[in-house]
Amino acid sequence: MLEWMLRQVMAARGIRSGAELARLLEEKAGYRLSAPSISALLGGQPKQMKADTLDALCTALECTPSELWAHTPTPPRRVKGA
């Protein structure tokens, strides 16, 4: 299972709002995200993400993808009849 850690990464860097994140993305990565897109990233785990967006987040927040996503292995599912 993957857990989206954007809010925790932001908090560790003193970033408290989506507006601050948007400003950092533009200043440090030259990347612009709309307010609804920022809100969606902050509102929960994304179902999909462009590589460019992930790269910009890592550049702006000075982090790696593994800091934005925490992985916990999912136990294997048993197949009925096996």
DSSP file (Angstrom, degrees, kcal/mol; ACC not computed):
  #  RESIDUE AA STRUCTURE BP1 BP2  ACC     N-H-->O    O-->H-N    N-H-->O    O-->H-N    TCO  KAPPA ALPHA  PHI   PSI    X-CA   Y-CA   Z-CA
    1    1 A M              0   0    0      0, 0.0    71,-2.9     0, 0.0     2,-0.4   0.000 360.0 360.0 360.0 140.0    0.0    0.0    0.0
    2    2 A L  E     -A   71   0A   0     69,-0.2     2,-0.5    67,-0.0    69,-0.2  -0.865 360.0-159.2-104.0 138.3    1.2    3.5   -0.8
    3    3 A E  E     -A   70   0A   0     67,-2.5    67,-2.6    -2,-0.4     2,-0.4  -0.978  17.7-130.5-119.6 127.2    0.6    6.4    1.5
    4    4 A W  E     -A   69   0A   0     -2,-0.5    65,-0.2    65,-0.2     3,-0.2  -0.631  24.3-178.9 -78.0 122.5    0.8   10.0    0.2
    5    5 A M     >  +     0   0    0     63,-3.5     4,-2.5    -2,-0.4     5,-0.2   0.107  40.1 119.7-112.9  19.8    3.0   12.0    2.6
    6    6 A L  H  > S+     0   0    0     62,-0.3     4,-2.8     1,-0.2     5,-0.2   0.914  76.8  49.4 -55.7 -48.4    2.8   15.5    1.0
    7    7 A R  H  > S+     0   0    0      1,-0.2     4,-2.5     2,-0.2    -1,-0.2   0.892 112.4  48.3 -60.7 -39.0    1.3   17.3    4.0
    8    8 A Q  H  > S+     0   0    0      2,-0.2     4,-2.2     1,-0.2    -1,-0.2   0.904 112.1  48.6 -68.1 -41.1    3.9   15.7    6.3
    9    9 A V  H  X S+     0   0    0     -4,-2.5     4,-0.8     2,-0.2    -2,-0.2   0.919 113.0  48.4 -63.8 -43.5    6.8   16.7    4.0
   10   10 A M  H ><>S+     0   0    0     -4,-2.8     5,-2.7    -5,-0.2     3,-1.0   0.938 110.8  50.3 -61.2 -46.9    5.4   20.3    3.8
   11   11 A A  H ><5S+     0   0    0     -4,-2.5     3,-1.5     1,-0.3    -1,-0.2   0.886 105.4  56.5 -60.4 -40.1    4.9   20.5    7.5
   12   12 A A  H 3<5S+     0   0    0     -4,-2.2    -1,-0.3     1,-0.3    -2,-0.2   0.736 111.3  44.8 -64.6 -20.8    8.5   19.4    8.1
   13   13 A R  T <<5S-     0   0    0     -3,-1.0    -1,-0.3    -4,-0.8    -2,-0.2   0.292 119.2-108.6-105.6   7.7    9.6   22.3    5.9
   14   14 A G  T < 5S+     0   0    0     -3,-1.5     2,-0.6     1,-0.2    -3,-0.2   0.700  70.2 143.3  75.9  19.7    7.4   24.9    7.5
   15   15 A I      < +     0   0    0     -5,-2.7    -1,-0.2    -6,-0.2    -2,-0.2  -0.843  19.3 172.3 -96.0 118.9    5.0   25.1    4.5
   16   16 A R        +     0   0    0     -2,-0.6     2,-0.3    -3,-0.1    -1,-0.1   0.565  50.4  39.0-107.9 -10.7    1.5   25.6    5.8
   17   17 A S  S  > S-     0   0    0      1,-0.1     4,-1.9    -7,-0.1     5,-0.1  -0.933  71.7-117.4-142.1 162.5   -0.7   26.3    2.8
   18   18 A G  H  > S+     0   0    0     -2,-0.3     4,-2.8     1,-0.2     5,-0.2   0.844 115.3  58.2 -63.8 -34.4   -1.4   25.4   -0.8
   19   19 A A  H  > S+     0   0    0      2,-0.2     4,-2.2     1,-0.2    -1,-0.2   0.899 105.9  48.7 -63.8 -40.1   -0.5   29.0   -1.8
   20   20 A E  H  > S+     0   0    0      2,-0.2     4,-2.4     1,-0.2    -1,-0.2   0.913 112.0  49.3 -64.0 -42.0    2.9   28.6   -0.3
   21   21 A L  H  X S+     0   0    0     -4,-1.9     4,-2.7     2,-0.2    -2,-0.2   0.926 110.2  50.5 -63.0 -44.9    3.4   25.3   -2.1
   22   22 A A  H  X S+     0   0    0     -4,-2.8     4,-2.0     1,-0.2    -1,-0.2   0.905 110.4  50.1 -59.3 -42.6    2.3   26.9   -5.4
   23   23 A R  H  X S+     0   0    0     -4,-2.2     4,-2.8     1,-0.2    -1,-0.2   0.922 111.4  48.1 -62.7 -44.7    4.7   29.8   -4.9
   24   24 A L  H  X>S+     0   0    0     -4,-2.4     4,-3.0     1,-0.2     5,-0.7   0.906 108.5  54.3 -62.6 -42.3    7.6   27.3   -4.2
   25   25 A L  H  X5S+     0   0    0     -4,-2.7     6,-2.0     1,-0.2     4,-1.3   0.905 113.9  41.7 -58.6 -42.0    6.8   25.3   -7.3
   26   26 A E  H  X5S+     0   0    0     -4,-2.0     4,-0.9     4,-0.3    -2,-0.2   0.925 119.7  42.8 -70.9 -44.8    7.0   28.3   -9.5
   27   27 A E  H  <5S+     0   0    0     -4,-2.8    -2,-0.2    -5,-0.2    -3,-0.2   0.924 127.2  26.7 -69.7 -45.6   10.1   29.8   -7.8
   28   28 A K  H  <5S+     0   0    0     -4,-3.0    -3,-0.2    -5,-0.2    -2,-0.2   0.792 136.7  22.9 -92.2 -29.9   12.2   26.7   -7.4
   29   29 A A  H  <<S-     0   0    0     -4,-1.3    -3,-0.2    -5,-0.7    -2,-0.1   0.511  90.1-126.6-116.6  -8.1   10.9   24.4  -10.2
   30   30 A G     <  +     0   0    0     -4,-0.9     2,-0.4    -5,-0.4    -4,-0.3   0.855  66.6 135.5  62.7  33.7    9.4   26.9  -12.8
   31   31 A Y        -     0   0    0     -6,-2.0     2,-0.5    -9,-0.1    -1,-0.2  -0.947  42.2-156.2-122.3 133.8    6.2   24.8  -12.6
   32   32 A R        -     0   0    0     -2,-0.4     2,-0.4    -3,-0.1    -9,-0.1  -0.936  10.1-178.7-115.2 128.4    2.7   26.1  -12.3
   33   33 A L        -     0   0    0     -2,-0.5    -7,-0.1   -11,-0.1    -8,-0.0  -0.960  29.9-115.4-119.4 142.0   -0.2   24.1  -10.9
   34   34 A S     >  -     0   0    0     -2,-0.4     4,-2.4     1,-0.1     5,-0.2  -0.287  29.5-108.9 -68.9 159.4   -3.8   25.5  -10.7
   35   35 A A  H  > S+     0   0    0      1,-0.2     4,-2.7     2,-0.2     5,-0.2   0.902 120.5  51.8 -57.2 -43.2   -5.4   26.0   -7.3
   36   36 A P  H  > S+     0   0    0      0, 0.0     4,-2.2     0, 0.0    -1,-0.2   0.883 109.5  50.2 -63.0 -35.4   -7.8   23.0   -7.9
   37   37 A S  H  > S+     0   0    0      2,-0.2     4,-2.0     1,-0.2    -2,-0.2   0.914 111.6  47.2 -67.5 -42.0   -4.8   20.8   -8.7
   38   38 A I  H  X S+     0   0    0     -4,-2.4     4,-2.1     1,-0.2     5,-0.2   0.927 111.9  51.5 -62.1 -44.8   -2.9   21.9   -5.6
   39   39 A S  H  X S+     0   0    0     -4,-2.7     4,-1.7     1,-0.2    -2,-0.2   0.896 108.3  51.3 -59.9 -41.5   -6.1   21.3   -3.5
   40   40 A A  H  X S+     0   0    0     -4,-2.2     4,-0.7     1,-0.2    -1,-0.2   0.897 109.5  50.1 -64.0 -40.4   -6.5   17.8   -5.0
   41   41 A L  H  < S+     0   0    0     -4,-2.0     3,-0.3     1,-0.2    -1,-0.2   0.867 116.1  42.2 -65.0 -35.8   -2.9   17.0   -4.0
   42   42 A L  H  < S+     0   0    0     -4,-2.1    -1,-0.2     1,-0.2    -2,-0.2   0.714 107.0  63.7 -82.0 -21.4   -3.4   18.2   -0.5
   43   43 A G  H  < S-     0   0    0     -4,-1.7     2,-0.3    -5,-0.2    -1,-0.2   0.600 116.0 -45.6 -83.5 -12.0   -6.9   16.6   -0.2
   44   44 A G  S  < S-     0   0    0     -4,-0.7    -1,-0.2    -3,-0.3     0, 0.0  -0.980  82.3 -35.7 166.5-177.5   -5.8   13.0   -0.4
   45   45 A Q        -     0   0    0     -2,-0.3     2,-0.1    -3,-0.1    -3,-0.1  -0.513  60.5-124.3 -71.5 124.2   -3.8   10.4   -2.1
   46   46 A P        -     0   0    0      0, 0.0     3,-0.1     0, 0.0    -1,-0.1  -0.410   6.6-149.5 -68.5 144.7   -3.6   11.0   -5.9
   47   47 A K  S    S+     0   0    0      1,-0.3     2,-0.3    -2,-0.1    -2,-0.0   0.765  83.4   3.2 -81.9 -27.8   -4.8    8.2   -8.1
   48   48 A Q        -     0   0    0      2,-0.0     2,-0.3    -3,-0.0    -1,-0.3  -0.978  65.8-166.8-152.0 159.4   -2.3    9.2  -10.8
   49   49 A M        -     0   0    0     -2,-0.3     2,-0.1    -3,-0.1     3,-0.0  -0.976  24.8-118.1-152.9 136.0    0.4   11.8  -11.2
   50   50 A K     >  -     0   0    0     -2,-0.3     4,-2.1     1,-0.1     3,-0.2  -0.459  25.3-126.5 -69.0 144.7    2.4   13.1  -14.1
   51   51 A A  H  > S+     0   0    0      1,-0.2     4,-2.7     2,-0.2     5,-0.2   0.869 111.5  57.3 -59.5 -36.7    6.2   12.6  -13.9
   52   52 A D  H  > S+     0   0    0      2,-0.2     4,-2.3     1,-0.2    -1,-0.2   0.879 106.2  49.2 -63.1 -37.6    6.7   16.3  -14.4
   53   53 A T  H  > S+     0   0    0     -3,-0.2     4,-2.5     2,-0.2    -2,-0.2   0.926 111.7  47.7 -67.8 -44.7    4.5   17.1  -11.4
   54   54 A L  H  X S+     0   0    0     -4,-2.1     4,-2.5     1,-0.2    -2,-0.2   0.916 112.4  50.1 -61.5 -43.2    6.4   14.7   -9.2
   55   55 A D  H  X S+     0   0    0     -4,-2.7     4,-2.4     1,-0.2    -2,-0.2   0.916 111.2  48.6 -60.6 -44.3    9.7   16.1  -10.4
   56   56 A A  H  X S+     0   0    0     -4,-2.3     4,-3.0     2,-0.2     5,-0.2   0.903 110.8  50.3 -64.8 -41.7    8.6   19.6   -9.6
   57   57 A L  H  X S+     0   0    0     -4,-2.5     4,-2.6     2,-0.2    -2,-0.2   0.930 112.2  47.4 -61.4 -45.0    7.3   18.7   -6.1
   58   58 A C  H  X>S+     0   0    0     -4,-2.5     5,-1.9     2,-0.2     4,-0.7   0.896 114.6  46.7 -64.2 -39.6   10.7   17.0   -5.4
   59   59 A T  H  <5S+     0   0    0     -4,-2.4     3,-0.4     3,-0.2    -2,-0.2   0.946 116.0  43.8 -66.0 -48.8   12.6   20.0   -6.7
   60   60 A A  H  <5S+     0   0    0     -4,-3.0    -2,-0.2     1,-0.2    -1,-0.2   0.875 122.3  37.5 -66.4 -38.0   10.5   22.6   -4.8
   61   61 A L  H  <5S-     0   0    0     -4,-2.6    -1,-0.2    -5,-0.2    -2,-0.2   0.456 103.7-127.9 -94.2  -1.6   10.4   20.6   -1.6
   62   62 A E  T  <5 +     0   0    0     -4,-0.7     2,-0.2    -3,-0.4    -3,-0.2   0.957  69.1 115.9  51.5  56.4   14.0   19.4   -1.9
   63   63 A C      < -     0   0    0     -5,-1.9    -1,-0.2    -6,-0.1    -2,-0.1  -0.790  63.2-110.7-139.2-179.5   12.9   15.8   -1.3
   64   64 A T    >>  -     0   0    0     -2,-0.2     3,-1.6    -3,-0.1     4,-1.1  -0.762  33.7-107.3-112.5 162.7   12.8   12.4   -3.1
   65   65 A P  H 3> S+     0   0    0      0, 0.0     4,-1.8     0, 0.0     3,-0.4   0.850 118.9  62.0 -56.8 -33.0    9.8   10.5   -4.4
   66   66 A S  H 34 S+     0   0    0      1,-0.2     5,-0.1     2,-0.2     0, 0.0   0.695 100.6  53.5 -71.0 -15.4   10.3    8.0   -1.5
   67   67 A E  H <4 S+     0   0    0     -3,-1.6    -1,-0.2     1,-0.1   -58,-0.1   0.765 110.2  46.9 -83.1 -26.8    9.7   10.9    1.0
   68   68 A L  H  < S+     0   0    0     -4,-1.1   -63,-3.5    -3,-0.4     2,-0.5   0.744 117.5  44.1 -83.5 -24.8    6.4   11.8   -0.7
   69   69 A W  E  <  -A    4   0A   0     -4,-1.8     2,-0.5   -65,-0.2   -65,-0.2  -0.985  68.9-160.8-123.7 124.2    5.2    8.2   -0.9
   70   70 A A  E     -A    3   0A   0    -67,-2.6   -67,-2.5    -2,-0.5     2,-0.5  -0.905  14.7-150.1-101.7 129.9    5.5    5.7    2.0
   71   71 A H  E     +A    2   0A   0     -2,-0.5   -69,-0.2   -69,-0.2    -2,-0.0  -0.878  17.7 179.0-107.4 128.1    5.3    2.1    1.0
   72   72 A T        -     0   0    0    -71,-2.9    -2,-0.0    -2,-0.5     0, 0.0  -0.993  36.6-116.0-120.2 120.2    3.9   -0.7    3.3
   73   73 A P        -     0   0    0      0, 0.0   -71,-0.0     0, 0.0    -2,-0.0  -0.273  24.2-132.1 -57.7 137.8    3.8   -4.1    1.7
   74   74 A T        -     0   0    0      1,-0.1     3,-0.1     3,-0.0     0, 0.0  -0.782  26.5-112.0 -89.1 130.6    0.4   -5.5    1.2
   75   75 A P        -     0   0    0      0, 0.0    -1,-0.1     0, 0.0     0, 0.0  -0.316  42.3 -95.6 -60.1 145.4    0.0   -9.1    2.4
   76   76 A P        -     0   0    0      0, 0.0     2,-0.3     0, 0.0     0, 0.0  -0.309  38.5-120.7 -62.3 144.9   -0.6  -11.5   -0.4
   77   77 A R        -     0   0    0     -3,-0.1     2,-0.4     1,-0.0    -3,-0.0  -0.682  21.9-125.2 -87.0 139.0   -4.2  -12.4   -1.1
   78   78 A R        -     0   0    0     -2,-0.3     2,-0.5     1,-0.0    -1,-0.0  -0.665  19.3-132.6 -83.7 137.7   -5.2  -16.0   -0.8
   79   79 A V    >   -     0   0    0     -2,-0.4     3,-1.8     1,-0.1    -1,-0.0  -0.774  27.5-110.2 -90.2 131.0   -6.9  -17.5   -3.8
   80   80 A K  T 3  S+     0   0    0     -2,-0.5    -1,-0.1     1,-0.3     0, 0.0  -0.328 101.9  20.8 -60.3 138.6  -10.1  -19.5   -3.1
   81   81 A G  T 3         0   0    0      1,-0.0    -1,-0.3    -3,-0.0    -2,-0.0   0.469 360.0 360.0  83.9   1.6   -9.7  -23.2   -3.6
   82   82 A A    <         0   0    0     -3,-1.8    -2,-0.1     0, 0.0    -1,-0.0   0.456 360.0 360.0 -93.7 360.0   -5.9  -23.1   -3.4
